[in-house]
Amino acid sequence: MTSPAPQDLVVTQAASDDWPVVRGWAADEGWNPGLSDVPAFFAQDPEGFFIGRIDGEPVSAVSVVNYSADYAFLGWYLVRPDLRGHGHGLATWKTALAHAGTRTVGLDGVVAQQDNYRQSGFELAYRTARFVGSAPAAEIPEGVRPARAADLPAVTAYDSACCPADRPRFVAAWLTGTGHRAFVRHDGDRLTGYGVIRPGQDCLRIGPLFADTAEDARALFTALVAEAAGRQVAVDVPETSAAGVALAEGAGFTPSFETARMYTGPVRDYALERVFGVTTLELG
């Protein structure tokens, strides 16, 4: 049987209704996608999602979400396993990447694809390890509480300081997604960190875990896992955060797989030292 050629592929922008099949592919790859992530993803840039079809059937996907005039993020790069190796992924990639225009593009790439990304102009910034483990029994520490609607401006500003671009639409949707639990920590009137835990395909996922200090991060981590004792939890920790690695290991979590944060060009200065856990490998 002859496999469909790249010229048989039709790549279009995707709607949120198209994405459950892509989320299923990601689950099959062991990426543990969040169960209710898609509304927040599309809230940031509804035109940044692309799907390739052959005879109307989805076979490939990628997202290139524009965050600002200078920065975009690429994720969800997937091809249906039975149709890999025929150029469908590259054709979808090229169509989607045009959406970024002249922006610097970031991604979190799996090891198997990193050489291909380098050939496309992406350069390594740092590596990230996913740590997975059983949530220890805990109580919410003093100084940490669930996020409230009134916290949104402060959380959005804090998030902006920890990222290569402002992302207010995403943050607003992320804090209130179905099943998402967000916590904040304060020192008096000053926010010193925030974190979110959410249900995933295979286990709960923490992200982001942003904090001023290791003590702030530990308090937030403890609050995030407090209601999940005994359940499996995953957190993606940048190698740049020795304290983040120590926090995950101290909780008994072990590394499961590695990705690499890569960029096509410069990004604005941001407080990477506050990133104890990446928000999401799909959108940065």
Buried (B, 14 or more C-beta within 10 A) or exposed (E): EEEBEBEBBBBEBBEEEBBEBBBBBBBEEEBBBBBBBBBBBBBBBBEBBBBBBBEEEBBBBBBBBBBBEBBBBBBBBBBBEEBBEBBBBBBBBEBBBEBBEEBBBBBBBBEEBBEBBBEBEBEEBEBBBBBBBBBBEBEBBEBBBEBEEEBBEBBBEBBBEBBBBBBBBBBBBBBBBEEBBBBBBBEEEEBBBBBBBBBBBBBBBBBBBBBBBBBBBBBBBBBBBBEBEEEBBBBBBBBBBEBBBBBBBEBEBEEBEBBBBBBBBEBEEBEBBBBBBBBBBBBB
